[in-house]
Amino acid sequence: MLKFFLVGWVCIGTGLDKQCVRMGSEVIHSSYEECNEYYQLLRSDLSDIKDTDLNFTCVQAGVLEDVL
C-alpha cells in the first residue's frame, strides 16, 4: 500500500522580514488524490492569513528521504 505525505515550505512576512520554514505533515494519506484534497483544504483555511505563502506537494513515502 502506498502512503503519501505533504512536504513543502511555509513563508510568513514580506521583503527582508520574510521567513520560510520547510515542513512535512504528520498525516498519512492512502492516495495522491486524498493528499491533494487535504492540501487544498489546508490552503483554503490559511488563505485569509496576511503575508503567508504555502508551497506543498504530495510525496510518496518511499521517496520522502530524497525530498527532505
CHARMM-style PDB file with segment names, atoms N, HN, CA, C and O in Angstrom:
ATOM      1  N   MET     1       0.837  -1.186   0.000  1.00  0.00      PROA
ATOM      2  CA  MET     1       0.000   0.000   0.000  1.00  0.00      PROA
ATOM      3  C   MET     1       0.877   1.244   0.000  1.00  0.00      PROA
ATOM      4  O   MET     1       1.790   1.364   0.818  1.00  0.00      PROA
ATOM      5  N   LEU     2       0.605   2.161  -0.909  1.00  0.00      PROA
ATOM      6  HN  LEU     2      -0.136   2.063  -1.573  1.00  0.00      PROA
ATOM      7  CA  LEU     2       1.354   3.406  -0.978  1.00  0.00      PROA
ATOM      8  C   LEU     2       0.854   4.382   0.069  1.00  0.00      PROA
ATOM      9  O   LEU     2      -0.330   4.413   0.404  1.00  0.00      PROA
ATOM     10  N   LYS     3       1.775   5.172   0.574  1.00  0.00      PROA
ATOM     11  HN  LYS     3       2.737   5.147   0.303  1.00  0.00      PROA
ATOM     12  CA  LYS     3       1.434   6.216   1.539  1.00  0.00      PROA
ATOM     13  C   LYS     3       1.993   7.531   1.022  1.00  0.00      PROA
ATOM     14  O   LYS     3       3.061   7.569   0.411  1.00  0.00      PROA
ATOM     15  N   PHE     4       1.257   8.615   1.276  1.00  0.00      PROA
ATOM     16  HN  PHE     4       0.389   8.584   1.773  1.00  0.00      PROA
ATOM     17  CA  PHE     4       1.665   9.932   0.812  1.00  0.00      PROA
ATOM     18  C   PHE     4       1.666  10.925   1.967  1.00  0.00      PROA
ATOM     19  O   PHE     4       0.843  10.844   2.879  1.00  0.00      PROA
ATOM     20  N   PHE     5       2.611  11.870   1.908  1.00  0.00      PROA
ATOM     21  HN  PHE     5       3.279  11.936   1.167  1.00  0.00      PROA
ATOM     22  CA  PHE     5       2.735  12.933   2.893  1.00  0.00      PROA
ATOM     23  C   PHE     5       2.836  14.264   2.164  1.00  0.00      PROA
ATOM     24  O   PHE     5       3.291  14.317   1.022  1.00  0.00      PROA
ATOM     25  N   LEU     6       2.412  15.337   2.821  1.00  0.00      PROA
ATOM     26  HN  LEU     6       2.041  15.294   3.749  1.00  0.00      PROA
ATOM     27  CA  LEU     6       2.619  16.685   2.302  1.00  0.00      PROA
ATOM     28  C   LEU     6       3.978  17.179   2.775  1.00  0.00      PROA
ATOM     29  O   LEU     6       4.284  17.089   3.964  1.00  0.00      PROA
ATOM     30  N   VAL     7       4.788  17.694   1.879  1.00  0.00      PROA
ATOM     31  HN  VAL     7       4.539  17.767   0.913  1.00  0.00      PROA
ATOM     32  CA  VAL     7       6.044  18.334   2.242  1.00  0.00      PROA
ATOM     33  C   VAL     7       6.152  19.634   1.464  1.00  0.00      PROA
ATOM     34  O   VAL     7       5.662  19.735   0.339  1.00  0.00      PROA
ATOM     35  N   GLY     8       6.791  20.620   2.060  1.00  0.00      PROA
ATOM     36  HN  GLY     8       7.190  20.538   2.973  1.00  0.00      PROA
ATOM     37  CA  GLY     8       6.951  21.896   1.367  1.00  0.00      PROA
ATOM     38  C   GLY     8       7.425  23.001   2.280  1.00  0.00      PROA
ATOM     39  O   GLY     8       8.077  22.763   3.296  1.00  0.00      PROA
ATOM     40  N   TRP     9       7.078  24.231   1.890  1.00  0.00      PROA
ATOM     41  HN  TRP     9       6.548  24.424   1.064  1.00  0.00      PROA
ATOM     42  CA  TRP     9       7.504  25.433   2.590  1.00  0.00      PROA
ATOM     43  C   TRP     9       6.322  26.254   3.070  1.00  0.00      PROA
ATOM     44  O   TRP     9       5.284  26.317   2.412  1.00  0.00      PROA
ATOM     45  N   VAL    10       6.493  26.884   4.227  1.00  0.00      PROA
ATOM     46  HN  VAL    10       7.337  26.833   4.762  1.00  0.00      PROA
ATOM     47  CA  VAL    10       5.565  27.905   4.714  1.00  0.00      PROA
ATOM     48  C   VAL    10       6.402  29.163   4.917  1.00  0.00      PROA
ATOM     49  O   VAL    10       7.393  29.152   5.646  1.00  0.00      PROA
ATOM     50  N   CYS    11       5.990  30.250   4.261  1.00  0.00      PROA
ATOM     51  HN  CYS    11       5.185  30.260   3.669  1.00  0.00      PROA
ATOM     52  CA  CYS    11       6.707  31.515   4.375  1.00  0.00      PROA
ATOM     53  C   CYS    11       5.768  32.568   4.950  1.00  0.00      PROA
ATOM     54  O   CYS    11       4.616  32.688   4.533  1.00  0.00      PROA
ATOM     55  N   ILE    12       6.279  33.327   5.913  1.00  0.00      PROA
ATOM     56  HN  ILE    12       7.215  33.230   6.252  1.00  0.00      PROA
ATOM     57  CA  ILE    12       5.495  34.367   6.574  1.00  0.00      PROA
ATOM     58  C   ILE    12       6.269  35.676   6.490  1.00  0.00      PROA
ATOM     59  O   ILE    12       7.476  35.711   6.727  1.00  0.00      PROA
ATOM     60  N   GLY    13       5.561  36.752   6.151  1.00  0.00      PROA
ATOM     61  HN  GLY    13       4.580  36.723   5.959  1.00  0.00      PROA
ATOM     62  CA  GLY    13       6.168  38.074   6.070  1.00  0.00      PROA
ATOM     63  C   GLY    13       6.372  38.515   4.640  1.00  0.00      PROA
ATOM     64  O   GLY    13       5.995  37.822   3.695  1.00  0.00      PROA
ATOM     65  N   THR    14       6.980  39.691   4.496  1.00  0.00      PROA
ATOM     66  HN  THR    14       7.286  40.254   5.264  1.00  0.00      PROA
ATOM     67  CA  THR    14       7.269  40.249   3.178  1.00  0.00      PROA
ATOM     68  C   THR    14       8.668  40.843   3.165  1.00  0.00      PROA
ATOM     69  O   THR    14       9.226  41.180   4.209  1.00  0.00      PROA
ATOM     70  N   GLY    15       9.215  40.965   1.981  1.00  0.00      PROA
ATOM     71  HN  GLY    15       8.761  40.692   1.133  1.00  0.00      PROA
ATOM     72  CA  GLY    15      10.522  41.611   1.815  1.00  0.00      PROA
ATOM     73  C   GLY    15      11.603  40.967   2.658  1.00  0.00      PROA
ATOM     74  O   GLY    15      11.722  39.743   2.710  1.00  0.00      PROA
ATOM     75  N   LEU    16      12.396  41.808   3.322  1.00  0.00      PROA
ATOM     76  HN  LEU    16      12.299  42.802   3.279  1.00  0.00      PROA
ATOM     77  CA  LEU    16      13.504  41.318   4.140  1.00  0.00      PROA
ATOM     78  C   LEU    16      13.035  40.623   5.411  1.00  0.00      PROA
ATOM     79  O   LEU    16      13.797  39.877   6.026  1.00  0.00      PROA
ATOM     80  N   ASP    17      11.792  40.858   5.809  1.00  0.00      PROA
ATOM     81  HN  ASP    17      11.173  41.464   5.310  1.00  0.00      PROA
ATOM     82  CA  ASP    17      11.237  40.235   7.015  1.00  0.00      PROA
ATOM     83  C   ASP    17      10.641  38.854   6.745  1.00  0.00      PROA
ATOM     84  O   ASP    17      10.161  38.196   7.668  1.00  0.00      PROA
ATOM     85  N   LYS    18      10.669  38.412   5.492  1.00  0.00      PROA
ATOM     86  HN  LYS    18      11.059  38.946   4.742  1.00  0.00      PROA
ATOM     87  CA  LYS    18      10.079  37.125   5.127  1.00  0.00      PROA
ATOM     88  C   LYS    18      10.939  35.979   5.656  1.00  0.00      PROA
ATOM     89  O   LYS    18      12.151  35.942   5.446  1.00  0.00      PROA
ATOM     90  N   GLN    19      10.284  35.049   6.345  1.00  0.00      PROA
ATOM     91  HN  GLN    19       9.299  35.079   6.516  1.00  0.00      PROA
ATOM     92  CA  GLN    19      10.970  33.880   6.886  1.00  0.00      PROA
ATOM     93  C   GLN    19      10.242  32.629   6.430  1.00  0.00      PROA
ATOM     94  O   GLN    19       9.013  32.567   6.475  1.00  0.00      PROA
ATOM     95  N   CYS    20      11.003  31.628   5.987  1.00  0.00      PROA
ATOM     96  HN  CYS    20      12.001  31.678   5.950  1.00  0.00      PROA
ATOM     97  CA  CYS    20      10.422  30.394   5.481  1.00  0.00      PROA
ATOM     98  C   CYS    20      10.909  29.196   6.291  1.00  0.00      PROA
ATOM     99  O   CYS    20      12.042  29.161   6.771  1.00  0.00      PROA
ATOM    100  N   VAL    21      10.027  28.229   6.425  1.00  0.00      PROA
ATOM    101  HN  VAL    21       9.107  28.258   6.036  1.00  0.00      PROA
ATOM    102  CA  VAL    21      10.329  27.010   7.166  1.00  0.00      PROA
ATOM    103  C   VAL    21       9.925  25.823   6.303  1.00  0.00      PROA
ATOM    104  O   VAL    21       8.834  25.811   5.732  1.00  0.00      PROA
ATOM    105  N   ARG    22      10.789  24.838   6.207  1.00  0.00      PROA
ATOM    106  HN  ARG    22      11.675  24.849   6.671  1.00  0.00      PROA
ATOM    107  CA  ARG    22      10.472  23.606   5.485  1.00  0.00      PROA
ATOM    108  C   ARG    22       9.652  22.729   6.420  1.00  0.00      PROA
ATOM    109  O   ARG    22      10.019  22.546   7.581  1.00  0.00      PROA
ATOM    110  N   MET    23       8.549  22.190   5.923  1.00  0.00      PROA
ATOM    111  HN  MET    23       8.252  22.339   4.981  1.00  0.00      PROA
ATOM    112  CA  MET    23       7.659  21.422   6.783  1.00  0.00      PROA
ATOM    113  C   MET    23       7.181  20.157   6.083  1.00  0.00      PROA
ATOM    114  O   MET    23       7.174  20.068   4.855  1.00  0.00      PROA
ATOM    115  N   GLY    24       6.787  19.193   6.886  1.00  0.00      PROA
ATOM    116  HN  GLY    24       6.793  19.265   7.883  1.00  0.00      PROA
ATOM    117  CA  GLY    24       6.159  17.974   6.398  1.00  0.00      PROA
ATOM    118  C   GLY    24       5.009  17.620   7.319  1.00  0.00      PROA
ATOM    119  O   GLY    24       5.087  17.814   8.532  1.00  0.00      PROA
ATOM    120  N   SER    25       3.946  17.102   6.736  1.00  0.00      PROA
ATOM    121  HN  SER    25       3.883  16.945   5.751  1.00  0.00      PROA
ATOM    122  CA  SER    25       2.779  16.762   7.548  1.00  0.00      PROA
ATOM    123  C   SER    25       2.983  15.438   8.261  1.00  0.00      PROA
ATOM    124  O   SER    25       3.757  14.589   7.818  1.00  0.00      PROA
ATOM    125  N   GLU    26       2.286  15.277   9.356  1.00  0.00      PROA
ATOM    126  HN  GLU    26       1.658  15.966   9.716  1.00  0.00      PROA
ATOM    127  CA  GLU    26       2.283  14.005  10.074  1.00  0.00      PROA
ATOM    128  C   GLU    26       1.120  13.129   9.628  1.00  0.00      PROA
ATOM    129  O   GLU    26       1.051  11.950   9.975  1.00  0.00      PROA
ATOM    130  N   VAL    27       0.209  13.713   8.860  1.00  0.00      PROA
ATOM    131  HN  VAL    27       0.265  14.671   8.578  1.00  0.00      PROA
ATOM    132  CA  VAL    27      -0.968  12.993   8.395  1.00  0.00      PROA
ATOM    133  C   VAL    27      -0.570  12.081   7.234  1.00  0.00      PROA
ATOM    134  O   VAL    27       0.065  12.525   6.277  1.00  0.00      PROA
ATOM    135  N   ILE    28      -0.947  10.810   7.325  1.00  0.00      PROA
ATOM    136  HN  ILE    28      -1.463  10.450   8.102  1.00  0.00      PROA
ATOM    137  CA  ILE    28      -0.647   9.830   6.282  1.00  0.00      PROA
ATOM    138  C   ILE    28      -1.877   9.679   5.394  1.00  0.00      PROA
ATOM    139  O   ILE    28      -2.991   9.496   5.885  1.00  0.00      PROA
ATOM    140  N   HSD    29      -1.663   9.758   4.081  1.00  0.00      PROA
ATOM    141  HN  HSD    29      -0.758   9.907   3.682  1.00  0.00      PROA
ATOM    142  CA  HSD    29      -2.749   9.631   3.109  1.00  0.00      PROA
ATOM    143  C   HSD    29      -2.550   8.368   2.292  1.00  0.00      PROA
ATOM    144  O   HSD    29      -1.419   7.990   1.987  1.00  0.00      PROA
ATOM    145  N   SER    30      -3.644   7.718   1.939  1.00  0.00      PROA
ATOM    146  HN  SER    30      -4.563   8.025   2.187  1.00  0.00      PROA
ATOM    147  CA  SER    30      -3.557   6.451   1.212  1.00  0.00      PROA
ATOM    148  C   SER    30      -3.516   6.629  -0.302  1.00  0.00      PROA
ATOM    149  O   SER    30      -3.289   5.661  -1.028  1.00  0.00      PROA
ATOM    150  N   SER    31      -3.731   7.852  -0.790  1.00  0.00      PROA
ATOM    151  HN  SER    31      -3.915   8.638  -0.200  1.00  0.00      PROA
ATOM    152  CA  SER    31      -3.648   8.096  -2.225  1.00  0.00      PROA
ATOM    153  C   SER    31      -3.187   9.531  -2.472  1.00  0.00      PROA
ATOM    154  O   SER    31      -3.293  10.400  -1.607  1.00  0.00      PROA
ATOM    155  N   TYR    32      -2.674   9.748  -3.679  1.00  0.00      PROA
ATOM    156  HN  TYR    32      -2.587   9.042  -4.382  1.00  0.00      PROA
ATOM    157  CA  TYR    32      -2.253  11.097  -4.053  1.00  0.00      PROA
ATOM    158  C   TYR    32      -3.445  12.049  -4.046  1.00  0.00      PROA
ATOM    159  O   TYR    32      -3.326  13.186  -3.590  1.00  0.00      PROA
ATOM    160  N   GLU    33      -4.578  11.599  -4.543  1.00  0.00      PROA
ATOM    161  HN  GLU    33      -4.674  10.675  -4.914  1.00  0.00      PROA
ATOM    162  CA  GLU    33      -5.779  12.431  -4.612  1.00  0.00      PROA
ATOM    163  C   GLU    33      -6.231  12.872  -3.222  1.00  0.00      PROA
ATOM    164  O   GLU    33      -6.576  14.035  -3.014  1.00  0.00      PROA
ATOM    165  N   GLU    34      -6.227  11.935  -2.274  1.00  0.00      PROA
ATOM    166  HN  GLU    34      -5.947  10.990  -2.443  1.00  0.00      PROA
ATOM    167  CA  GLU    34      -6.609  12.261  -0.890  1.00  0.00      PROA
ATOM    168  C   GLU    34      -5.644  13.281  -0.292  1.00  0.00      PROA
ATOM    169  O   GLU    34      -6.063  14.213   0.395  1.00  0.00      PROA
ATOM    170  N   CYS    35      -4.369  13.099  -0.553  1.00  0.00      PROA
ATOM    171  HN  CYS    35      -4.029  12.342  -1.110  1.00  0.00      PROA
ATOM    172  CA  CYS    35      -3.350  14.027  -0.068  1.00  0.00      PROA
ATOM    173  C   CYS    35      -3.559  15.420  -0.662  1.00  0.00      PROA
ATOM    174  O   CYS    35      -3.483  16.421   0.050  1.00  0.00      PROA
ATOM    175  N   ASN    36      -3.820  15.479  -1.950  1.00  0.00      PROA
ATOM    176  HN  ASN    36      -3.882  14.666  -2.528  1.00  0.00      PROA
ATOM    177  CA  ASN    36      -4.019  16.756  -2.622  1.00  0.00      PROA
ATOM    178  C   ASN    36      -5.292  17.451  -2.131  1.00  0.00      PROA
ATOM    179  O   ASN    36      -5.301  18.673  -1.983  1.00  0.00      PROA
ATOM    180  N   GLU    37      -6.355  16.704  -1.879  1.00  0.00      PROA
ATOM    181  HN  GLU    37      -6.348  15.712  -1.999  1.00  0.00      PROA
ATOM    182  CA  GLU    37      -7.578  17.287  -1.322  1.00  0.00      PROA
ATOM    183  C   GLU    37      -7.316  17.888   0.057  1.00  0.00      PROA
ATOM    184  O   GLU    37      -7.826  18.961   0.379  1.00  0.00      PROA
ATOM    185  N   TYR    38      -6.520  17.196   0.866  1.00  0.00      PROA
ATOM    186  HN  TYR    38      -6.105  16.324   0.604  1.00  0.00      PROA
ATOM    187  CA  TYR    38      -6.146  17.696   2.190  1.00  0.00      PROA
ATOM    188  C   TYR    38      -5.379  19.018   2.057  1.00  0.00      PROA
ATOM    189  O   TYR    38      -5.621  19.963   2.808  1.00  0.00      PROA
ATOM    190  N   TYR    39      -4.454  19.071   1.096  1.00  0.00      PROA
ATOM    191  HN  TYR    39      -4.258  18.303   0.486  1.00  0.00      PROA
ATOM    192  CA  TYR    39      -3.687  20.297   0.868  1.00  0.00      PROA
ATOM    193  C   TYR    39      -4.595  21.450   0.449  1.00  0.00      PROA
ATOM    194  O   TYR    39      -4.421  22.573   0.921  1.00  0.00      PROA
ATOM    195  N   GLN    40      -5.550  21.189  -0.421  1.00  0.00      PROA
ATOM    196  HN  GLN    40      -5.691  20.276  -0.804  1.00  0.00      PROA
ATOM    197  CA  GLN    40      -6.466  22.239  -0.862  1.00  0.00      PROA
ATOM    198  C   GLN    40      -7.290  22.771   0.313  1.00  0.00      PROA
ATOM    199  O   GLN    40      -7.524  23.977   0.405  1.00  0.00      PROA
ATOM    200  N   LEU    41      -7.732  21.888   1.209  1.00  0.00      PROA
ATOM    201  HN  LEU    41      -7.543  20.909   1.134  1.00  0.00      PROA
ATOM    202  CA  LEU    41      -8.457  22.320   2.410  1.00  0.00      PROA
ATOM    203  C   LEU    41      -7.565  23.144   3.323  1.00  0.00      PROA
ATOM    204  O   LEU    41      -7.983  24.181   3.838  1.00  0.00      PROA
ATOM    205  N   LEU    42      -6.347  22.685   3.520  1.00  0.00      PROA
ATOM    206  HN  LEU    42      -6.008  21.843   3.101  1.00  0.00      PROA
ATOM    207  CA  LEU    42      -5.389  23.402   4.358  1.00  0.00      PROA
ATOM    208  C   LEU    42      -5.109  24.778   3.788  1.00  0.00      PROA
ATOM    209  O   LEU    42      -5.098  25.772   4.514  1.00  0.00      PROA
ATOM    210  N   ARG    43      -4.882  24.827   2.489  1.00  0.00      PROA
ATOM    211  HN  ARG    43      -4.891  24.019   1.900  1.00  0.00      PROA
ATOM    212  CA  ARG    43      -4.582  26.102   1.836  1.00  0.00      PROA
ATOM    213  C   ARG    43      -5.761  27.067   1.931  1.00  0.00      PROA
ATOM    214  O   ARG    43      -5.560  28.259   2.164  1.00  0.00      PROA
ATOM    215  N   SER    44      -6.979  26.575   1.755  1.00  0.00      PROA
ATOM    216  HN  SER    44      -7.142  25.607   1.565  1.00  0.00      PROA
ATOM    217  CA  SER    44      -8.144  27.468   1.848  1.00  0.00      PROA
ATOM    218  C   SER    44      -8.362  27.946   3.284  1.00  0.00      PROA
ATOM    219  O   SER    44      -8.793  29.080   3.494  1.00  0.00      PROA
ATOM    220  N   ASP    45      -8.072  27.096   4.275  1.00  0.00      PROA
ATOM    221  HN  ASP    45      -7.722  26.175   4.104  1.00  0.00      PROA
ATOM    222  CA  ASP    45      -8.207  27.506   5.674  1.00  0.00      PROA
ATOM    223  C   ASP    45      -7.209  28.593   6.050  1.00  0.00      PROA
ATOM    224  O   ASP    45      -7.513  29.459   6.870  1.00  0.00      PROA
ATOM    225  N   LEU    46      -6.022  28.553   5.456  1.00  0.00      PROA
ATOM    226  HN  LEU    46      -5.775  27.850   4.790  1.00  0.00      PROA
ATOM    227  CA  LEU    46      -4.968  29.504   5.812  1.00  0.00      PROA
ATOM    228  C   LEU    46      -4.875  30.687   4.855  1.00  0.00      PROA
ATOM    229  O   LEU    46      -4.028  31.562   5.037  1.00  0.00      PROA
ATOM    230  N   SER    47      -5.729  30.726   3.846  1.00  0.00      PROA
ATOM    231  HN  SER    47      -6.417  30.015   3.698  1.00  0.00      PROA
ATOM    232  CA  SER    47      -5.637  31.777   2.829  1.00  0.00      PROA
ATOM    233  C   SER    47      -5.954  33.168   3.362  1.00  0.00      PROA
ATOM    234  O   SER    47      -5.519  34.160   2.778  1.00  0.00      PROA
ATOM    235  N   ASP    48      -6.699  33.260   4.454  1.00  0.00      PROA
ATOM    236  HN  ASP    48      -7.052  32.453   4.929  1.00  0.00      PROA
ATOM    237  CA  ASP    48      -7.056  34.569   4.993  1.00  0.00      PROA
ATOM    238  C   ASP    48      -5.977  35.165   5.898  1.00  0.00      PROA
ATOM    239  O   ASP    48      -6.113  36.303   6.348  1.00  0.00      PROA
ATOM    240  N   ILE    49      -4.912  34.415   6.169  1.00  0.00      PROA
ATOM    241  HN  ILE    49      -4.801  33.490   5.803  1.00  0.00      PROA
ATOM    242  CA  ILE    49      -3.809  34.948   6.979  1.00  0.00      PROA
ATOM    243  C   ILE    49      -2.927  35.808   6.079  1.00  0.00      PROA
ATOM    244  O   ILE    49      -2.432  35.344   5.052  1.00  0.00      PROA
ATOM    245  N   LYS    50      -2.738  37.047   6.468  1.00  0.00      PROA
ATOM    246  HN  LYS    50      -3.140  37.424   7.302  1.00  0.00      PROA
ATOM    247  CA  LYS    50      -1.997  38.009   5.662  1.00  0.00      PROA
ATOM    248  C   LYS    50      -0.508  37.655   5.583  1.00  0.00      PROA
ATOM    249  O   LYS    50       0.087  37.208   6.564  1.00  0.00      PROA
ATOM    250  N   ASP    51       0.075  37.859   4.420  1.00  0.00      PROA
ATOM    251  HN  ASP    51      -0.408  38.222   3.623  1.00  0.00      PROA
ATOM    252  CA  ASP    51       1.511  37.682   4.174  1.00  0.00      PROA
ATOM    253  C   ASP    51       1.994  36.263   4.475  1.00  0.00      PROA
ATOM    254  O   ASP    51       3.074  36.077   5.035  1.00  0.00      PROA
ATOM    255  N   THR    52       1.197  35.269   4.103  1.00  0.00      PROA
ATOM    256  HN  THR    52       0.319  35.420   3.647  1.00  0.00      PROA
ATOM    257  CA  THR    52       1.582  33.873   4.292  1.00  0.00      PROA
ATOM    258  C   THR    52       1.533  33.158   2.946  1.00  0.00      PROA
ATOM    259  O   THR    52       0.532  33.225   2.233  1.00  0.00      PROA
ATOM    260  N   ASP    53       2.626  32.470   2.606  1.00  0.00      PROA
ATOM    261  HN  ASP    53       3.439  32.415   3.186  1.00  0.00      PROA
ATOM    262  CA  ASP    53       2.698  31.689   1.377  1.00  0.00      PROA
ATOM    263  C   ASP    53       2.894  30.224   1.732  1.00  0.00      PROA
ATOM    264  O   ASP    53       3.714  29.888   2.587  1.00  0.00      PROA
ATOM    265  N   LEU    54       2.138  29.355   1.070  1.00  0.00      PROA
ATOM    266  HN  LEU    54       1.472  29.628   0.376  1.00  0.00      PROA
ATOM    267  CA  LEU    54       2.275  27.914   1.237  1.00  0.00      PROA
ATOM    268  C   LEU    54       2.684  27.313  -0.099  1.00  0.00      PROA
ATOM    269  O   LEU    54       2.141  27.677  -1.143  1.00  0.00      PROA
ATOM    270  N   ASN    55       3.628  26.405  -0.067  1.00  0.00      PROA
ATOM    271  HN  ASN    55       4.069  26.110   0.780  1.00  0.00      PROA
ATOM    272  CA  ASN    55       4.012  25.704  -1.280  1.00  0.00      PROA
ATOM    273  C   ASN    55       4.321  24.265  -0.895  1.00  0.00      PROA
ATOM    274  O   ASN    55       5.435  23.949  -0.478  1.00  0.00      PROA
ATOM    275  N   PHE    56       3.329  23.399  -1.039  1.00  0.00      PROA
ATOM    276  HN  PHE    56       2.424  23.656  -1.378  1.00  0.00      PROA
ATOM    277  CA  PHE    56       3.452  21.999  -0.655  1.00  0.00      PROA
ATOM    278  C   PHE    56       3.211  21.096  -1.848  1.00  0.00      PROA
ATOM    279  O   PHE    56       2.579  21.491  -2.828  1.00  0.00      PROA
ATOM    280  N   THR    57       3.720  19.886  -1.751  1.00  0.00      PROA
ATOM    281  HN  THR    57       4.233  19.566  -0.955  1.00  0.00      PROA
ATOM    282  CA  THR    57       3.438  18.862  -2.739  1.00  0.00      PROA
ATOM    283  C   THR    57       3.245  17.538  -2.018  1.00  0.00      PROA
ATOM    284  O   THR    57       3.775  17.338  -0.925  1.00  0.00      PROA
ATOM    285  N   CYS    58       2.500  16.652  -2.617  1.00  0.00      PROA
ATOM    286  HN  CYS    58       2.069  16.815  -3.505  1.00  0.00      PROA
ATOM    287  CA  CYS    58       2.284  15.324  -2.050  1.00  0.00      PROA
ATOM    288  C   CYS    58       3.395  14.400  -2.537  1.00  0.00      PROA
ATOM    289  O   CYS    58       3.661  14.304  -3.735  1.00  0.00      PROA
ATOM    290  N   VAL    59       4.034  13.729  -1.594  1.00  0.00      PROA
ATOM    291  HN  VAL    59       3.819  13.808  -0.621  1.00  0.00      PROA
ATOM    292  CA  VAL    59       5.185  12.887  -1.912  1.00  0.00      PROA
ATOM    293  C   VAL    59       4.940  11.486  -1.381  1.00  0.00      PROA
ATOM    294  O   VAL    59       4.467  11.296  -0.261  1.00  0.00      PROA
ATOM    295  N   GLN    60       5.271  10.518  -2.208  1.00  0.00      PROA
ATOM    296  HN  GLN    60       5.655  10.672  -3.119  1.00  0.00      PROA
ATOM    297  CA  GLN    60       5.156   9.122  -1.786  1.00  0.00      PROA
ATOM    298  C   GLN    60       6.172   8.846  -0.678  1.00  0.00      PROA
ATOM    299  O   GLN    60       7.318   9.288  -0.756  1.00  0.00      PROA
ATOM    300  N   ALA    61       5.756   8.129   0.334  1.00  0.00      PROA
ATOM    301  HN  ALA    61       4.825   7.769   0.398  1.00  0.00      PROA
ATOM    302  CA  ALA    61       6.601   7.851   1.498  1.00  0.00      PROA
ATOM    303  C   ALA    61       7.929   7.193   1.111  1.00  0.00      PROA
ATOM    304  O   ALA    61       8.949   7.435   1.757  1.00  0.00      PROA
ATOM    305  N   GLY    62       7.922   6.383   0.086  1.00  0.00      PROA
ATOM    306  HN  GLY    62       7.093   6.186  -0.438  1.00  0.00      PROA
ATOM    307  CA  GLY    62       9.141   5.700  -0.337  1.00  0.00      PROA
ATOM    308  C   GLY    62      10.235   6.614  -0.829  1.00  0.00      PROA
ATOM    309  O   GLY    62      11.407   6.241  -0.787  1.00  0.00      PROA
ATOM    310  N   VAL    63       9.892   7.800  -1.295  1.00  0.00      PROA
ATOM    311  HN  VAL    63       8.940   8.103  -1.330  1.00  0.00      PROA
ATOM    312  CA  VAL    63      10.889   8.761  -1.784  1.00  0.00      PROA
ATOM    313  C   VAL    63      11.011   9.962  -0.874  1.00  0.00      PROA
ATOM    314  O   VAL    63      11.645  10.951  -1.240  1.00  0.00      PROA
ATOM    315  N   LEU    64      10.426   9.899   0.288  1.00  0.00      PROA
ATOM    316  HN  LEU    64       9.911   9.095   0.586  1.00  0.00      PROA
ATOM    317  CA  LEU    64      10.424  11.031   1.212  1.00  0.00      PROA
ATOM    318  C   LEU    64      11.822  11.466   1.611  1.00  0.00      PROA
ATOM    319  O   LEU    64      12.080  12.665   1.712  1.00  0.00      PROA
ATOM    320  N   GLU    65      12.731  10.533   1.839  1.00  0.00      PROA
ATOM    321  HN  GLU    65      12.522   9.558   1.756  1.00  0.00      PROA
ATOM    322  CA  GLU    65      14.091  10.886   2.213  1.00  0.00      PROA
ATOM    323  C   GLU    65      14.782  11.690   1.131  1.00  0.00      PROA
ATOM    324  O   GLU    65      15.584  12.571   1.441  1.00  0.00      PROA
ATOM    325  N   ASP    66      14.493  11.412  -0.128  1.00  0.00      PROA
ATOM    326  HN  ASP    66      13.841  10.697  -0.380  1.00  0.00      PROA
ATOM    327  CA  ASP    66      15.106  12.142  -1.230  1.00  0.00      PROA
ATOM    328  C   ASP    66      14.634  13.581  -1.281  1.00  0.00      PROA
ATOM    329  O   ASP    66      15.402  14.459  -1.677  1.00  0.00      PROA
ATOM    330  N   VAL    67      13.384  13.855  -0.890  1.00  0.00      PROA
ATOM    331  HN  VAL    67      12.761  13.142  -0.569  1.00  0.00      PROA
ATOM    332  CA  VAL    67      12.822  15.194  -0.947  1.00  0.00      PROA
ATOM    333  C   VAL    67      13.296  16.043   0.216  1.00  0.00      PROA
ATOM    334  O   VAL    67      13.603  17.221   0.037  1.00  0.00      PROA
ATOM    335  N   LEU    68      13.360  15.460   1.413  1.00  0.00      PROA
ATOM    336  HN  LEU    68      13.111  14.502   1.559  1.00  0.00      PROA
ATOM    337  CA  LEU    68      13.763  16.213   2.590  1.00  0.00      PROA
ATOM    338  C   LEU    68      15.264  16.307   2.650  1.00  0.00      PROA
ATOM    339  OT1 LEU    68      15.809  16.908   3.575  1.00  0.00      PROA
TER     340      LEU     68
END
